[in-house]
Amino acid sequence: MYALFVRHIVVVSPLLIRFSGEIMKIRLFPWPALPGMAGGEIPDAPGRVPPVGIGAARWRVSLFFLLLLMTIAAKSAEHRWVLSLPWVPQAQFAGIYWAKEKGLFNRQGLQVELRHRTAETPIFDALKSPESDLVIAPLVTALKARDAGLEVVNLAQISQESSLLLVARSNSGLTDLRNFRLPDRRARVGIWSVNFDVLPRIFLSRNKLDVEVFPVNDGVGLFLWGALDAVTAMEYNEFYQLLAAGLRPEELIRYRLRDYGLNVPEDGLYALEETFRRYPEDCEALRNALISGWQEALRQPAEALELVREECERHHCRYDPAQQKWMLYAFGQNLKTDDQKVCGRLSRHNYDVAVQLLKKYGEIQNAAPFETFFPLSPAPEEGELNR
């Protein structure tokens, strides 16, 4: 790890530079004898000068060590990782906050900066410029980005199941997918415009639902006000917002997409394939630290929620303790952290299901081989990073 190495280099660099200046004084490079002096003595009296070649050699050695330090420092600077998250601070990222604030990234010799984005822009835009090295994104979004020419790879699969819902009121009449219509018009359905829009659109197409689709970016306000008859929601987020707004569970009909053959996992850690090729060890270290962070966060939820609160304060975001507690529990259930054969891994089965689904509905034309898309070996056993 360059970051750890450079910390040691900073301490010893004055010694290295001094050594480069003194190396010519030892017998490995003796001065030739000149009139009036013994062989090997360094001429320092006025009027006595060494041969030009010897002085140049000393400077070449000094220059070598200086260039070595500059090269290492430049290499280290490239390893200041930026990880972009697809939404504002919340418990969906609690394990990532844990890995950063509890020093799991630093323990691997990595400097990681977190940046939050909003739902208005596609998350993989962050990898198209020097803005970011890593992103958290859904699997289907990553497959579409790869098909469009952006060579992304999955470094870790965080969630293992879909949390996507289509929610309607129980008294709306939209309780049967075989007759998903209102008496006088087509149902108005709100779907996120970017990042999480693919599977809801496939759900509508697969079930031949004749509806009007309206793009939404966040929240469930339009549904609560009656402007929408149904809306997409995450089980760990927007569904809680509906309950917090006063609706009872029995007043809502929930269509879990995973119950309709669309159980495609969502959040994963992604980087460009070129980034992985250049820094494979660092990418593996990032994956291991992140998964370990999630394992610890779910083991100590009260402390994890405190980190979420602090992150919200840093970004001037509202922190709702009840909502974030719900989110941490509901999101954490999908991570399967108690199963070492599953946690952090993208299974070949889930990958194949996602690829076939997207091809069938015209969302992608091509997909990379599984080994190319998910290049890392299984994560280490739980607790291995702390041994």
C-alpha positions in Angstrom: 0.0 0.0 0.0 1.6 3.2 -1.2 -0.1 5.4 1.5 1.5 3.4 4.3 4.8 3.3 2.6 4.9 7.1 2.0 4.3 7.8 5.7 7.6 5.9 6.4 9.4 7.6 3.5 8.5 11.1 4.8 10.3 10.2 8.0 13.4 8.7 6.5 13.7 11.0 3.4 16.1 13.5 5.1 18.4 10.5 5.9 18.1 9.3 2.3 19.1 12.7 0.9 22.0 13.0 3.3 23.0 9.5 2.4 23.1 10.4 -1.2 25.4 13.3 -0.4 27.7 11.2 1.7 27.8 8.1 -0.4 30.7 9.5 -2.5 32.9 9.9 0.6 33.1 6.1 1.3 35.6 3.8 -0.2 33.1 2.4 -2.7 33.8 5.5 -4.8 37.4 6.6 -3.8 38.8 9.9 -5.1 41.9 9.5 -7.3 45.1 10.7 -5.8 46.1 14.2 -6.8 49.4 16.0 -6.3 49.8 16.8 -2.6 47.1 14.5 -1.3 46.6 10.8 -0.5 44.4 8.6 -2.6 40.8 8.7 -1.4 41.0 12.0 0.3 38.3 14.5 -0.7 39.9 17.8 -1.8 38.4 20.7 0.1 41.2 23.2 0.2 41.1 26.3 -1.9 42.3 25.7 -5.4 41.8 21.9 -5.2 38.9 20.6 -7.2 37.8 17.0 -7.9 37.6 15.7 -11.4 34.3 16.8 -13.1 33.1 13.2 -13.5 33.2 12.5 -9.8 31.2 15.6 -8.8 28.6 14.8 -11.5 28.3 11.3 -10.1 27.5 12.6 -6.6 24.7 14.8 -8.1 23.4 11.9 -10.1 23.1 9.8 -6.9 21.3 12.7 -5.2 19.0 13.2 -8.1 18.2 9.5 -8.2 16.9 9.5 -4.6 15.0 12.7 -5.1 13.2 11.3 -8.2 12.5 8.2 -6.3 10.7 10.1 -3.5 8.8 12.3 -6.0 7.7 9.1 -7.9 6.4 7.5 -4.7 4.6 10.7 -3.6 2.9 11.0 -7.0 1.9 7.4 -6.9 0.4 7.9 -3.4 -1.6 10.9 -4.5 -3.3 8.7 -7.1 -4.6 6.6 -4.3 -6.8 9.2 -2.6 -10.1 7.4 -3.4 -13.4 9.2 -4.0 -16.5 7.1 -3.4 -19.8 8.6 -4.7 -23.0 7.6 -3.1 -26.3 7.9 -5.0 -28.3 9.8 -2.4 -28.1 12.1 0.6 -26.7 10.8 4.0 -28.9 8.0 5.4 -28.6 4.6 7.0 -28.5 3.0 3.6 -24.8 3.8 3.8 -24.2 3.2 7.5 -21.6 0.4 6.9 -19.6 2.8 4.6 -19.6 5.5 7.2 -18.4 2.9 9.7 -15.5 1.8 7.5 -14.4 5.4 7.1 -14.9 6.8 10.6 -13.7 3.7 12.5 -10.5 3.5 10.4 -11.1 0.4 8.4 -10.1 2.1 5.2 -7.1 3.7 6.9 -6.0 0.3 8.3 -5.7 -0.9 4.8 -3.5 2.1 3.9 -6.3 3.8 2.0 -7.5 7.4 2.0 -11.2 7.5 1.1 -13.4 10.5 0.6 -17.2 10.2 0.5 -19.4 12.3 -1.8 -23.2 12.3 -1.8 -25.1 12.9 -5.0 -28.8 13.4 -5.6 -31.3 11.4 -7.7 -31.4 14.0 -10.5 -28.2 12.7 -12.2 -27.2 9.2 -13.3 -24.8 7.8 -10.7 -22.3 6.4 -13.3 -21.8 9.9 -14.7 -19.4 10.3 -11.7 -17.0 7.7 -13.3 -16.9 9.5 -16.6 -14.7 12.2 -15.2 -12.0 12.5 -12.5 -14.8 13.3 -10.1 -14.9 9.8 -8.6 -13.1 6.5 -8.6 -15.9 4.4 -7.1 -19.7 4.5 -6.9 -22.5 2.7 -5.2 -25.2 1.7 -7.8 -27.8 -0.9 -8.6 -26.8 -4.0 -10.6 -29.2 -3.3 -13.5 -27.9 0.3 -13.8 -24.4 -1.0 -13.9 -25.2 -3.5 -16.7 -26.9 -0.7 -18.7 -23.8 1.5 -18.3 -21.5 -1.3 -19.4 -23.7 -2.0 -22.4 -23.5 1.7 -23.3 -19.7 1.5 -23.4 -18.6 2.4 -19.8 -16.4 -0.5 -18.7 -17.5 -0.9 -15.1 -16.8 -3.8 -12.8 -18.5 -4.9 -9.6 -16.0 -5.0 -6.6 -18.6 -6.0 -4.0 -22.3 -6.8 -4.1 -23.7 -5.1 -1.0 -27.5 -5.9 -1.1 -28.5 -9.4 -2.1 -32.2 -8.9 -2.8 -34.5 -6.3 -4.3 -36.2 -3.9 -2.0 -38.3 -2.3 -4.7 -42.1 -2.0 -4.3 -45.0 -0.6 -6.3 -47.5 0.8 -3.7 -51.1 1.8 -4.1 -54.0 2.5 -1.8 -56.1 -0.5 -0.9 -59.3 1.3 -1.6 -58.1 2.5 -5.1 -59.2 -0.6 -6.9 -55.6 -1.3 -8.0 -55.5 -4.5 -6.1 -55.3 -7.0 -9.0 -52.6 -6.9 -11.7 -55.0 -8.5 -14.1 -57.3 -5.5 -13.9 -54.9 -2.6 -12.9 -57.3 0.2 -14.0 -59.5 2.8 -12.5 -63.2 3.0 -13.6 -62.8 6.2 -15.6 -59.1 6.4 -16.6 -55.7 4.8 -16.6 -53.8 4.7 -13.4 -51.1 7.3 -12.9 -47.9 5.6 -11.7 -44.8 7.4 -10.4 -41.4 5.9 -11.3 -38.0 7.3 -10.5 -36.5 9.0 -13.5 -32.9 7.7 -13.0 -30.8 5.0 -11.3 -33.7 2.9 -10.0 -36.2 3.1 -13.0 -35.4 0.0 -15.0 -37.0 -2.8 -12.9 -40.3 -0.9 -12.3 -40.6 -0.3 -16.0 -40.0 -4.0 -16.7 -42.6 -4.8 -14.0 -45.2 -2.7 -15.9 -44.3 -4.2 -19.2 -44.1 -7.8 -17.9 -47.6 -7.6 -16.4 -49.0 -5.7 -19.4 -50.2 -2.8 -17.2 -51.7 0.0 -19.3 -50.8 3.0 -17.1 -49.6 6.6 -17.4 -46.0 6.8 -16.1 -44.9 10.0 -14.4 -41.2 10.5 -13.5 -40.4 11.3 -9.9 -37.1 12.0 -8.2 -37.7 11.6 -4.5 -40.3 11.3 -1.8 -43.9 10.2 -1.9 -45.6 13.6 -1.7 -47.4 13.3 -5.1 -48.9 10.0 -4.0 -50.0 11.4 -0.6 -51.6 14.4 -2.3 -53.5 12.1 -4.7 -51.8 13.2 -7.9 -50.5 9.6 -8.3 -52.4 6.4 -7.9 -49.3 4.3 -7.4 -45.7 5.0 -6.7 -42.4 3.1 -6.6 -40.8 2.8 -3.2 -38.0 1.2 -1.3 -39.1 -1.1 1.5 -36.4 0.5 3.7 -37.1 4.1 2.8 -40.3 5.5 1.1 -42.6 2.8 2.5 -41.7 4.1 6.0 -42.4 7.6 4.8 -46.0 6.5 3.9 -46.5 5.0 7.4 -45.0 8.1 9.0 -47.5 10.2 7.1 -50.3 8.4 8.8 -51.2 5.6 6.5 -51.7 2.1 8.1 -50.2 -1.0 6.5 -53.6 -2.4 5.8 -54.5 0.8 3.8 -51.7 0.0 1.3 -51.3 -2.7 -1.3 -47.7 -3.6 -1.9 -46.4 -5.3 -5.0 -42.9 -6.6 -4.1 -41.0 -6.8 -7.4 -39.0 -9.8 -6.0 -42.2 -11.7 -5.7 -42.8 -11.3 -9.4 -39.6 -12.8 -10.8 -37.6 -9.5 -10.5 -35.4 -10.2 -7.5 -32.4 -8.4 -8.9 -30.0 -7.2 -6.1 -29.4 -3.5 -5.9 -26.5 -1.7 -4.2 -23.0 -2.7 -5.3 -19.6 -1.1 -5.3 -18.3 -0.3 -8.8 -15.2 1.0 -10.4 -13.9 1.3 -13.9 -12.2 -1.9 -15.2 -9.1 0.2 -15.9 -9.0 1.2 -12.2 -9.2 -2.4 -11.1 -6.4 -3.4 -13.5 -4.1 -0.6 -12.2 -4.9 -1.1 -8.5 -6.2 -4.7 -7.9 -4.8 -4.9 -4.4 -6.3 -1.6 -3.3 -9.7 -2.5 -4.9 -9.7 -5.7 -2.9 -8.8 -3.9 0.3 -11.6 -1.4 -0.3 -14.1 -4.2 -0.8 -12.9 -6.0 2.4 -13.1 -2.8 4.5 -16.5 -1.9 3.3 -18.0 -5.3 4.0 -16.3 -5.4 7.4 -17.8 -2.0 8.0 -21.3 -3.3 7.3 -20.8 -6.3 9.5 -19.8 -4.1 12.4 -22.5 -1.5 11.8 -25.3 -4.1 11.9 -23.7 -5.7 15.0 -23.7 -2.3 16.8 -26.7 -0.4 15.4 -26.9 2.3 18.0 -23.3 3.4 17.3 -23.9 3.0 13.6 -26.9 5.3 13.8 -24.8 7.9 15.6 -22.4 7.9 12.7 -25.4 8.4 10.3 -26.5 11.4 12.5 -23.1 13.0 12.4 -22.9 12.5 8.6 -26.4 14.2 8.2 -25.2 17.1 10.4 -22.0 17.5 8.2 -24.2 17.8 5.1 -27.0 19.8 6.8 -29.5 17.1 6.2 -32.5 16.3 8.4 -32.1 13.3 10.7 -35.1 11.3 11.7 -34.1 8.8 14.4 -37.1 6.5 13.9 -36.8 6.5 10.1 -33.1 5.8 10.1 -33.5 3.0 12.7 -36.1 1.4 10.4 -33.9 1.9 7.4 -30.8 0.3 9.0 -32.8 -2.8 10.0 -34.7 -3.2 6.7 -31.7 -2.5 4.5 -29.5 -4.7 6.7 -31.7 -7.7 6.2 -30.8 -7.7 2.5 -27.1 -7.9 3.1 -26.9 -11.4 4.4 -23.9 -10.5 6.6 -24.3 -13.7 8.6 -23.6 -15.9 5.5 -20.0 -15.7 4.5 -20.6 -17.5 1.3 -23.0 -14.8 0.2 -22.0 -11.6 1.9 -20.3 -9.1 -0.4 -20.4 -11.5 -3.4 -22.3 -11.2 -6.7 -23.6 -14.7 -7.5 -23.4 -16.0 -11.0 -27.1 -16.9 -10.7 -28.1 -13.3 -9.9 -25.9 -12.0 -12.6 -27.3 -14.3 -15.3 -30.9 -13.6 -14.2 -30.3 -9.8 -14.5 -28.6 -10.1 -17.9 -31.3 -12.3 -19.4 -34.0 -10.1 -18.0 -32.5 -6.9 -19.4 -31.9 -8.5 -22.8 -35.4 -9.9 -23.0 -36.9 -6.4 -22.5 -34.5 -4.6 -24.7 -32.6 -2.7 -22.0 -29.2 -4.1 -23.1 -27.8 -5.8 -26.1 -24.6 -7.3 -24.7 -23.0 -8.2 -21.4 -19.5 -9.0 -20.2 -18.5 -12.5 -19.0 -19.3 -12.9 -15.3 -15.6 -13.2 -14.4 -14.9 -9.9 -16.2 -17.8 -8.1 -14.5 -17.0 -9.5 -11.0 -13.2 -9.9 -11.0 -12.5 -10.3 -7.2 -12.3 -13.5 -5.3 -14.6 -14.1 -2.3 -14.3 -11.8 0.7 -12.3 -12.9 3.7 -13.9 -14.5 6.7 -15.7 -12.1 9.1 -13.3 -10.5 11.6 -10.2 -11.3 9.5 -9.4 -7.6 9.0 -9.2 -7.1 12.7 -6.8 -10.0 13.5 
